[in-house]
Amino acid sequence: MAAFPAAPEQLSARWLSRVLGYPVRDFKVSHFSEGAGVVGLVTRVHLSAAEGPPSIIAKFPSPAAENRAVAHTYDMYGREVRFYQQTANTLSLRTPTCHHAEFDPQSQDFVLLLEDLQGWRIGDQVAGCSRNEALAVIDAIADLHSSLWDAPPPGMISHNNPMQRDGMIAGFQVGWPVVAEHFGELIPPKARLAGKEMPDRVAGLLNEMCRPPICLAHADVRLDNIFFGEDEVVLVDWQSVCTSAPEQDLAYFVTQSIPVRIRATEDWPSRYHAALTQRGVDYSLDICRERFRIAALYLLCYAVIIAGTLDMGNERGQALASTLLGNSLSALDEMGAFTLL
């Protein structure tokens, strides 16, 4: 058993007082929101204390064994804890304040106590975002990537690793038949080749995508993981943090979170490149555009895996699958990315 609480029912006022550094008289735990924390369990802890915030976010391992197994396979709990312990404070990007972080590699138990972003608005991948919100996200990821450009923290795992590669191949092979059956009307004629060719192309796409220069990548930049304030955004859920091409974060957000009508209003790779170079990074726009296409095509695997494994009887699951696939497939078709197959 871990020497720290690994579930909400294991919390105590005494332990909270010790790690927060001020007396906590009492507390109450509530669920953060429906659908939050698929791989981890996200809760809100309401504090009765003379100082400190009125509430914090407490994150724990998932109670579902199959979800914990996925997290263990990809070291998702360890990645996020180490990010907050070692890296978050070195970035110019705003991240949630971490009040406490612990991880036990033997049991895979962990606990994170994070800033509760009360008053901020969390994004919704189904509802989409405005152009101004999209531009704010582009600026935020430019901040992230420029902070450790071509010099990511030592020991940070590359996105191009055997577990990631094999997981994407296997997941795509399972998900594509489901996508073809339930969402066939979303698949452009040129995309039908992907069902046959993508599994054989994943390794090559990853190799191309993760060539230098690389940076620290969030690797899950989607609206459900973004909080919007008055003049800045905050990225949460750092369980997939890794080293990769900057275009991975860019392509994932642009092709799967920005609504089609908003996507058409801007040359997003150029807008991102301008934000990056304004922060002192010397980088070719031509390379940025090409790696954007490569990353966008690779990330179709994400949409296919999600759409192919979600509960089709769940209304939001259907809407999310349709949104991800529709956005991704139309974006790839517009940029001619299927020719890479």
N, C-alpha and C positions, 0 to 999 in steps of 0.2 A: 504494500500500500504506500502511495506517495506521502511525503511529509507535508503536503499542502492539500487544500480542498480540490478535489477533481470532479466535483458535481455540486450543484446549488445547495443540496441538502446538507453538504459537509461544511458549508460556511459557518463561521461563528463571529460574534462581535469581538471576541478576544483576538482572533486571528486578523480580522480586518483592522482593528486598532493597531496591531503590531506592524503590519506591512504598509498601512497608510500613514502612520506616524502621528496620529491624533486619536483621542478616545472616541469610539463609536458605541453609543448607548444601545442602539437597536437597529434592525434593518428589516427590509421586506423585499422579496424577490418576485419579479414578474417576467413574463416572456417579453422579449424585445419586440418582435413583430412576426406575423404569420409569414412563413417562407424563409425567414432568416436563419442562417446557420445550418445548411444541409449537411456539411461535413463536420461542423462543430456545433455546439449548443451555445446560443447567444441569449443572455438574460440581462435584465436591468435590475440593479440593486439600489433600492431607495434607502438612504442613510439617515439615521437620527444622530446627529453630531453637532457640536458647537462650532465646528469649523469644517472647511472642505466643501466640496460640491454636494448638492442635495441628492444626486444619484450618480452612479458609475455603471459602465458596462462590464459584466463578468462573462468571460468566454471559457468554455470547458470542452472536453472531448464529446463527440456525439454519443448518445446512449445506444445507438443502433450499431450492432457488431459489424455489419457489412460496410457502414460508412467509416467506422474506425479503421477497418482493414484497408480501405482506399487511402485514408489519410496516412496510415503507416507505410504503405507501399511507396508513396511519393514524399514521405517525410514532411507532410504539410504542417503538422503541429510544431515540429522542431524548427522548420523554416520560419514560421511566423514569430515564435518566441525569440529566436536568435535575431531576427530583423529588429524587433523592438529593443532588445538588449544591446545590440552592437551597431546598428546602422541608422535607425530612424533619426537620431539626433544629429547625424552628419549631413542630412539632406536639406536643401533649401525648400523643398516641397513641404507644405503643412501636412502633418500626420496627427492622428489622435494622440493626446498625451497618454503615455503608458505609466500607470501608477505602480504596477507590479507585474512580473512575468516569471514563471517557473515552468520547467519541463523535465520529465523523467524519461530518458531514452529507453530504459528497460521496460517500463509499463506503458509507455506512450501517453501517460497522463500529463496534463498541462493545465495551467490557469493563467488567464490574462485579465488584469483589471485596467480598463481603458476609459478615457474621457467619454462621457455621454454627450453627444452632440445635439443636445436639446435646442430647439429653435432653428436648426438646420433642416433642409428638405432633402430627403433621400430620393435618388432617382428611381425611375421605373422603366425597365427595358421594354415593356409592352407599350407604355404611353409615349415613350420617346422623349426628345428634348428640343429646346429651341435652338436657333442658330447661335445666339449669344452664349447659351449654356455650353454648346459644343465647342465654341471658341475658347471658353474658359478652361475646359478640360484639355484642349490641345496645349494651351499655355502651361497647364499644370504638369502634363507629362514631359513637356520640354524642360521644365524646371527639374523634374526627377532625373531625366536622362543626362542633362548637362552637369549635374552634381558630381557624377562619377563616370564621366565620358571616357570610354576605353581604359578605365582603371577601376573596375568593380571590386568590391571587398574580397579579400582572399578567402578561399573556402566556400564561396557562394557557388551553388550548383549551376551548371549550364542547362539551358532548356533543351539542348541537343544531347540527351542522355538516353541510354538504352531503354529504361523504363518508360520514358515519355514517348519515344519512337514506337515501341511495341504496343503501348496502350492506345495510341492514336490509330495504329493500323487495325488492331483487333476491334476497337470501338467503332471505327468507320465501317468495317465489314459487317458488324451486327446492326448498326443503325441505318445504313443506306437502304436495305430492303423495306424497312418500316417507313422511311421517308418517301420512297418511291410509291408505296401503297397509299399512304395517308395524305401526302402533300405533293403528289405528282404534278398538279397544276402549277406549282411554283418553280418547277425545274425547266429552265430554258433548253432548247434543243442542243446547244453546244455543251451544256452541262451534263448531259446523259453519259458522256464518255467518262465522267468522273467516277461513276459507280464501278467501272471496271479498272480504270487506270490509277486512281488515287492511292490504293494500298501499296502499289509498287513505286510510287513517287514520294511518299512521305519522307523517307530517309534522305533523298536528294534535296528536297525542299528544306529540310532542317539544316543540312550541311551548308546550303547556300545562305540561309537566313542567319545563321549564327557565326558566319565568318567575321573577322574584325573589320571595322570597329564595332565593339559591343558595349553594352552599358548595363546598369542595373535596371531590370524590367519588373514591373508589377505582375504582368502576365495574366491578369484577370480584369482588365479595365473595361467594365461594362456599367451601365447606368445603375444597376442594383447595388453596386459597390462604391457609389459616389454620393457624397453629401454636398449640397450646394448652400453656400452662405451668401451674404450680400455682395461680397467682392472677391471671393475665393472658393475653391473647392477642396475637399478632403477625400483622399482615397482610403478605403478601409479594406479589410480582408486580405492580408498579405501572406496567405498560406501558399501561394504559388510563386513567390518572389524568386528570381533567378537572374542569370546573365543571359542576354540575348541581343538580337538586333533591336534598335529603338523602334523600328517599324512594326515590331510585333504588337506592342501596346497601341500604336497609332492605328494599324489596320484592324485590330480587333474592335476598337471603339468605333471607328468610322464606318466599317462595313456591317456591323451587327447591332449597333446601338443608335446611330443617327437615322432618323426617318428618311425615306427616299426623297421627299420634297425638300428637306433641309440639306441633305447630302449634295443635291444638285446646285446649291447656292455658292459653293466654294471649291477651289482647288485645294483639297485638304493636305496632300503631301507638300505642296508649295507653302501653304500657311504654316504647317508644322516646321518645315525647314527654315523658314524665316524666323520663327520663334527660337529655334535652336541656335542659329548663327548669331542672333542678337544677344545670346548669352555667352558668346565667345567661342563657340564650337566651329572648327574648320571642317566642313563636310560638303560633299558633292550632291547637288540636287538630283542629278541623273542617277546616282547610286541610290539615293533615297527613294526615288520613284520606282526603280526596278525592284528593290527589296520590299517595298510596299506591296507590289503585285505578288511577289513570292509569298510573303507573310499572309496576305489576304487569302490566297489559294489554300495554303496549309491550314489556316484557321477555319476553313469550311468544315474540317474534321470536328471542330468544337460544336458547330451548329448541328451537324448530322448526329453526333453522339448524344447531344442533349435532346434533340427532337426524337431520336430513335429509342430513348430510354425513359422519357417522361411518361407519367400516367395519362393516357389519352382520354380518360374519363374525367380528368380534372380540367375545369374550364380555363384557369389561368395557364395551366401547362400547355394546353392546345394553343392558346393565344401567344404564349412565349415561343413555342416551337415555330409557329407560323411566322412570327415577327423575325426571329433569328434567321430562319431559312430564306424568307422572302428578301430581307435586307442583304444577306450575304450573297445569294445567288444572283440577284439583280446587279449588285455592285461588281461582282466578278465578271458578269456578262458585259457590262458597260466598259470595263477596262481591258477586255480581251484577255483575261488571265487564264481562261481555259486552254489557250494555245500553248501554255507552259506544260500541259500534259502530253 
